[in-house]
């Protein structure tokens, strides 16, 4: 026996036409808002559709019109609040323009990204926004662009691909933040990233992600300008998951010539680094200074609050969606494209090296409030528990 719900799902254009006492062709034109149809027929069809709770077959509609009013979005890690906030900007903007969004997570795996792009194209999305897992291996994106399908890159660039790209100058802000740590007295500065590599870091290692490559370059430029030895031994990749991040943090802080400051490449890494420092019984910044990329609410709730590199992530999502929709609708790009810049927000987590008299975000360390993060506090990201709690 059919339920009311199943009957509602099975309502077709023919059912609506019969209820409205019009032809199927008239009902299709009225429901699809195309072709010539009288106002009387349109009103009868709309009333019948509402009464029957008719829902259009979007696949059939897209085959008829060539448009699905759907945008595909491919990101590396939806658990990372950075991508969550960017996606919110995309979906808010898409909704205002009548577009739906299909979101796919790739876990920063290029093969998964290739599959995701293929699936989204099979679903006839009108365009794609992609945060590429690799800035080098981008043949699948080259093919999308060559086919004429609208494409926008988010957060990362792709070599040889001339498409709209919404990203921040990471090399510049990385240089500024590293110089800030060096001026505080640090010469042993670690950098932790989730970037997957097969080899340990060495000078000149080619990195597949433009974001991470630019951050590395900014760090090393600051060291060279200061006349200091580049801290190659303190660069750590493959920071996949809370336990791995904590293990890396312990190694950096317990080796014979330990790091005195740590830079975390994103908020999830940052949370696990703070927990590892806490587990070791160390204090920020008395024992180790810390800063991280992205500014989330929990970074202001720790004691001390954390120094961060804030990015206009939501606005970048908005800009990416606007650029894609403009392409879909065939409108010309504005003469001046929006530019986005990151900002170093100095709070309380940077001081001089342990035992030194270095300044702390403009204050001396002895004037700080409590410097050790409370072990009873867990830091929610965007209101939801982080994966490392």
C-alpha positions, 0 to 999 in steps of 0.5 A, a space after each residue: 500500500 502506498 503512503 502519502 509520502 510516496 504518492 507525493 514523490 510520484 507526482 508527475 507533470 501529467 498528474 498536474 496537467 490532469 488536475 488542472 484540466 490542461 494538456 501536458 505540454 501546457 502544464 510543462 510550459 507553465 511549470 518550467 516558465 518557458 514558452 507561451 501560456 495564458 495567465 488562466 492556464 498558468 494559475 490553474 497549473 500552479 494551483 494544481 501543482 501546489 495541491 499535489 505537492 509537485 516537485 520538478 525533476 531537476 535532472 530532466 529540467 537540466 537536460 531540457 535547458 542545459 542548466 541545473 542551477 547547481 554549483 559544485 564545490 570541492 575542498 580538501 577538508 570540510 572539518 577544517 573551519 577555514 573551509 567551513 567558513 569559505 563554504 558558508 560564504 559560497 552557499 549564502 551567495 549562491 542562494 541569493 542568485 538561485 543556485 544550489 551547492 553540492 559540496 564534496 570533501 577530498 581529504 586533500 587527496 588528488 585522486 579523490 579530487 579527480 573523482 569528485 570533479 568527474 561526478 559533479 560534471 556528470 551531475 551537470 553542475 553549471 560550474 565548479 569552485 575548487 580548492 586544488 589538492 595539488 597546485 602542480 598536478 592539475 590536468 583534470 582542472 585543465 580539461 574542465 577549463 578547456 571544455 568551457 565549463 566555468 571554473 574558479 579556484 579557491 585558496 590555492 593557485 594552479 600552475 599554467 591555469 588561467 582562471 579566476 583565483 580567489 586567494 591571499 598573498 601567503 608569502 607576504 604574511 608569512 614573511 611578516 609573521 616570521 619576522 615578528 617572531 625573529 624580532 622577539 628573539 627567536 631563531 628556532 621557529 618550527 612550521 607544521 602543515 598537513 601537506 603530504 610529502 614522501 620526503 623529509 624537508 630539505 632546502 629547495 624541496 618542491 611543494 605541491 601546494 601553492 599555499 604551503 610553498 608560499 608560507 615556506 618561502 616567507 619563513 625562509 626569506 625572513 631568516 635570510 634577511 636576518 642573517 640567520 640559518 634557515 630552520 630546515 630541521 623544524 619544518 614538519 609535514 604530514 601532520 595528519 590527525 591529532 595524535 600525529 600533530 601531538 607527536 610532532 609537537 613533542 619531537 620539536 620541543 624535546 629534541 636537543 636544540 628545540 623549537 622556541 616558537 611554533 607556527 601552525 598552518 591551520 586551526 585544527 593543527 593549532 588546537 592539537 599543538 596547544 594541547 600537546 604543549 599543555 600535556 608537556 606541562 609547558 606554558 605559552 609563551 613562557 616556554 614556547 611561543 605560538 601563532 597560527 593561521 586563521 582567527 576563530 573564536 576559541 583562539 580568543 578564549 585561551 589564556 593567553 589569547 593566541 596570536 593569529 594570522 587572520 584571513 577574510 575567509 567568508 569574504 573569499 567564499 563570497 567572491 569565489 561564488 560571485 566570480 563563478 555565477 558571473 561566468 555562468 551568466 555570461 557577464 563580463 568580469 569587473 575591471 578591478 578584481 577584489 584583492 584579499 589580504 591576511 593580517 597578523 593579529 598580535 595577542 598574548 602567545 608570543 614572547 622571547 625565547 624561554 629564559 630570555 627577556 624578550 617582549 610579548 606582543 608589546 608587553 614584558 612576559 612578567 606582566 602577563 596574565 596566567 600563561 598556561 591554558 587551563 586543562 579543563 578547557 576544550 575549544 569548540 570550532 564554530 560552535 561544534 566540538 573539534 575532532 581532537 577533543 
